[in-house]
Amino acid sequence: MAFKIETVIEEQTARMTLHGELDSLSARVFMTEIEKLSGQPIEVLVLDMEDLDFMSSAGLRVLIFSKQKIGTHLAIYIVKPQELIVDTLEKTGLHHSVTIVDQYPV
């Protein structure tokens, strides 16, 4: 399944819904969306990953990049990720930098 991303911004929250596979090629699309948020007063980034089947290390790098680009104050919520993605976040230690939830708002 091809990667697709939809972004909605409401007040200080950006919600991105990710579909398909987030690999090295599609990570560029994800990064472009994150770059669009820089300079805006975003406090919360919600990543709905229920329909995301795969995330490579390139996708993980974009998660790290988002904190650097938008600001360390940024709260990142990952909503309904697949178990494989949760395992990857835990193995890399990134689960300490994000909040994994079943729904947002929590």
Contact map, one row per residue, 1 for C-alpha under 8 A:
1110000000000000000110000000000000000000000000000000000000000000000000000000000000000000000000000000000000
1111000000000000001110000000000000000000000000000000000000000000000000000000000000000000000000000000000000
1111100000000000011111000100000000000000000000000000000000000000000000000000000000000000000000000000000000
0111110000000000011100000000000000000000000000000000000000000000000000000000000000000000000000000000000000
0011111000000001111000000000010000000000000000000000000000000000000000000000000000000000000000000000000000
0001111100000001110000000000000000000000000000000000000000000000000000000000000000000000000000000000000000
0000111110000111100000000000000010000000000000000000000000000000000000000000000000000000000000000000000000
0000011111000111000000000000000000000000000000000000000000000000000000000000000000000000000000000000000000
0000001111111110000000000000000000000000000000000000000000000000000000000000000000000000000000000000000000
0000000111111100000000000000000000000000000000000000000000000000000000000000000000000000000000000000000000
0000000011111000000000000000000000000000010000000000000000000000000000000000000000000000000000000000000000
0000000011111100000000000000000000000000111100000000000000000000000000000000000000000000000000000000000000
0000000011111110000000000000000000000000011111000000000000000000000000000000000000000000000000000000000000
0000001111011111000000000000000000000000010111000000000000000000000000000000000000000000000000000000000000
0000001110001111100000000000000000000000000011110000000000000000000000000000000000000000000000000000000000
0000111100000111110000000000000000000000000011110000000000000000000000000000000000000000000000000000000000
0000111000000011111000000000000000000000000000111000000000000000000000000000000000000000000000000000000000
0011110000000001111100000000000000000000000000111111000000000000000000000000000000000000000000000000000000
0111100000000000111110000000000000000000000000001111100000000000000000000000000000000000000000000000000000
1111000000000000011111000000000000000000000000000011110000000000000000000000000000000000000000000000000000
1110000000000000001111100100000000000000000000000001111000000000000000000000000000000000000000000000000000
0010000000000000000111111110000000000000000000000001111101100000000000000000000000000000000000000000000000
0000000000000000000011111110000000000000000000000000011111100000000000000000000000000000000000000000000000
0000000000000000000001111111000000000000000000000000000111100000000000000000000000000000000000000000000000
0000000000000000000001111111100000000000000000000000000000000000000000000000000000000000000000000000000000
0010000000000000000011111111110000000000000000000000000000000000000000000000000000000000000000000000000000
0000000000000000000001111111111000000000000000000000000001100100000000000000000000000000000000000000000000
0000000000000000000000011111111100000000000000000000000000000000000000000000000000000000000000000000000000
0000000000000000000000001111111110000000000000000000000000000000000000000000000000000000000000000000000000
0000100000000000000000000111111111000000000000000000000000100100000000000000000000000000000000000000000000
0000000000000000000000000011111111100000000000000000000000000100110000000000000000000000000000000000000000
0000000000000000000000000001111111110000000000000000000000000000000000000000000000000000000000000000000000
0000001000000000000000000000111111111000000000000000000000000000000000000000000000000000000000000000000000
0000000000000000000000000000011111111100000000000000000000000000010011000000000000000000000000000000000000
0000000000000000000000000000001111111100000000000000000000000000010010000000000000000000000000000000000000
0000000000000000000000000000000111111100000000000000000000000000000000000000000000000000000000000000000000
0000000000000000000000000000000011111111010000000000000000000000000001000000000000000000000000000000000000
0000000000000000000000000000000001111111010000000000000000000000000011000000000000000000000000000000000000
0000000000000000000000000000000000001111100000000000000000000000000001000000000000000000000000000000000000
0000000000000000000000000000000000001111110000000000000000000000000000000000000000000000000000000000000000
0000000000010000000000000000000000000011111000000000000000000000000000000000000000000000000000000000000000
0000000000111100000000000000000000001101111110000000000000000000000001000100000000000000000000000000000000
0000000000011000000000000000000000000000111110000000000000000000000000001110000000000000000000000000000000
0000000000011100000000000000000000000000011111000000000000000000000000000111100000000000000000000000000000
0000000000001111000000000000000000000000011111100000000000000000000000000111100000000000000000000000000000
0000000000001111000000000000000000000000000111110000000000000000000000000001111000000000000000000000000100
0000000000000011110000000000000000000000000011111000000000000000000000000001111000000000000000000000000000
0000000000000011110000000000000000000000000001111110000000000000000000000000011110000000000000000000000000
0000000000000000111000000000000000000000000000111111000000000000000000000000011111000000000000000000000000
0000000000000000011000000000000000000000000000011111000000000000000000000000001111000000000000000000000000
0000000000000000011100000000000000000000000000011111100000000000000000000000000010000000000000000000000000
0000000000000000011111000000000000000000000000001111111000000000000000000000000011000000000000000000000000
0000000000000000001111000000000000000000000000000011111000000000000000000000000001000000000000000000000000
0000000000000000000111100000000000000000000000000001111100000000000000000000000000011000000000000000000000
0000000000000000000011100000000000000000000000000001111111110000000000000000000000001000000000000000000000
0000000000000000000001110000000000000000000000000000011111110000000000000000000000000000000000000000000000
0000000000000000000000110000000000000000000000000000001111111000000000000000000000000000000000000000000000
0000000000000000000001110010000000000000000000000000001111111100000000000000000000000000000000000000000000
0000000000000000000001110010010000000000000000000000001111111110000000000000000000000000000000000000000000
0000000000000000000000000000000000000000000000000000001111111111000000000000000000000000100000000000000000
0000000000000000000000000000000000000000000000000000000011111111100000000000000000000000000000000000000000
0000000000000000000000000010011000000000000000000000000001111111110000000000000000000000000000000000000000
0000000000000000000000000000000000000000000000000000000000111111111000000000000000000000000000000000000000
0000000000000000000000000000000000000000000000000000000000011111111100000000000000000000000000000000000000
0000000000000000000000000000001000000000000000000000000000001111111110000000000000000000000000000000000000
0000000000000000000000000000001001100000000000000000000000000111111111100000000000000000000000000000000000
0000000000000000000000000000000000000000000000000000000000000011111111111100000000000000000000000000000000
0000000000000000000000000000000000000000000000000000000000000001111111110000000000000000000000000000000000
0000000000000000000000000000000001100100000000000000000000000000111111100000000000000000000000000000000000
0000000000000000000000000000000001001110010000000000000000000000011111110100000000000000000000000000000000
0000000000000000000000000000000000000000000000000000000000000000011111111100000000000000000000000000000000
0000000000000000000000000000000000000000000000000000000000000000001101111100000000000000000000000000000000
0000000000000000000000000000000000000000001000000000000000000000001000111110000000000000000000000000000000
0000000000000000000000000000000000000000011110000000000000000000001001111111000000000000000000000000000000
0000000000000000000000000000000000000000001110000000000000000000000000001111100000000000000000000110000000
0000000000000000000000000000000000000000000111100000000000000000000000000111110000000000000000001110000000
0000000000000000000000000000000000000000000111100000000000000000000000000011111000000000000000000111100100
0000000000000000000000000000000000000000000001111000000000000000000000000001111110000000000000000111100000
0000000000000000000000000000000000000000000001111100000000000000000000000000111110000000000000000001111100
0000000000000000000000000000000000000000000000011100000000000000000000000000011111000000000000000001111000
0000000000000000000000000000000000000000000000011111000000000000000000000000011111101100000000000001000000
0000000000000000000000000000000000000000000000001101100000000000000000000000000111111100000000000000000000
0000000000000000000000000000000000000000000000000000000000000000000000000000000011111110000000000000000000
0000000000000000000000000000000000000000000000000000010000000000000000000000000001111111000000000000000000
0000000000000000000000000000000000000000000000000000011000000000000000000000000011111111100000000000000000
0000000000000000000000000000000000000000000000000000000000000000000000000000000011111111110000100000000000
0000000000000000000000000000000000000000000000000000000000000000000000000000000000111111111000000000000000
0000000000000000000000000000000000000000000000000000000000000000000000000000000000011111111100000000000000
0000000000000000000000000000000000000000000000000000000000010000000000000000000000001111111111100000000000
0000000000000000000000000000000000000000000000000000000000000000000000000000000000000111111111100000000000
0000000000000000000000000000000000000000000000000000000000000000000000000000000000000011111111000000000000
0000000000000000000000000000000000000000000000000000000000000000000000000000000000000001111111100000000000
0000000000000000000000000000000000000000000000000000000000000000000000000000000000000000111111111000000000
0000000000000000000000000000000000000000000000000000000000000000000000000000000000000000111111111100000000
0000000000000000000000000000000000000000000000000000000000000000000000000000000000000100110111111111000000
0000000000000000000000000000000000000000000000000000000000000000000000000000000000000000000011111110000000
0000000000000000000000000000000000000000000000000000000000000000000000000001000000000000000011111110000000
0000000000000000000000000000000000000000000000000000000000000000000000000011110000000000000001111111000000
0000000000000000000000000000000000000000000000000000000000000000000000000011110000000000000000111111100000
0000000000000000000000000000000000000000000000000000000000000000000000000000111110000000000000100111110000
0000000000000000000000000000000000000000000000000000000000000000000000000000111100000000000000000011111101
0000000000000000000000000000000000000000000000000000000000000000000000000000001100000000000000000001111101
0000000000000000000000000000000000000000000000000000000000000000000000000000001100000000000000000000111111
0000000000000000000000000000000000000000000001000000000000000000000000000000101000000000000000000000111111
0000000000000000000000000000000000000000000000000000000000000000000000000000000000000000000000000000001111
0000000000000000000000000000000000000000000000000000000000000000000000000000000000000000000000000000111111
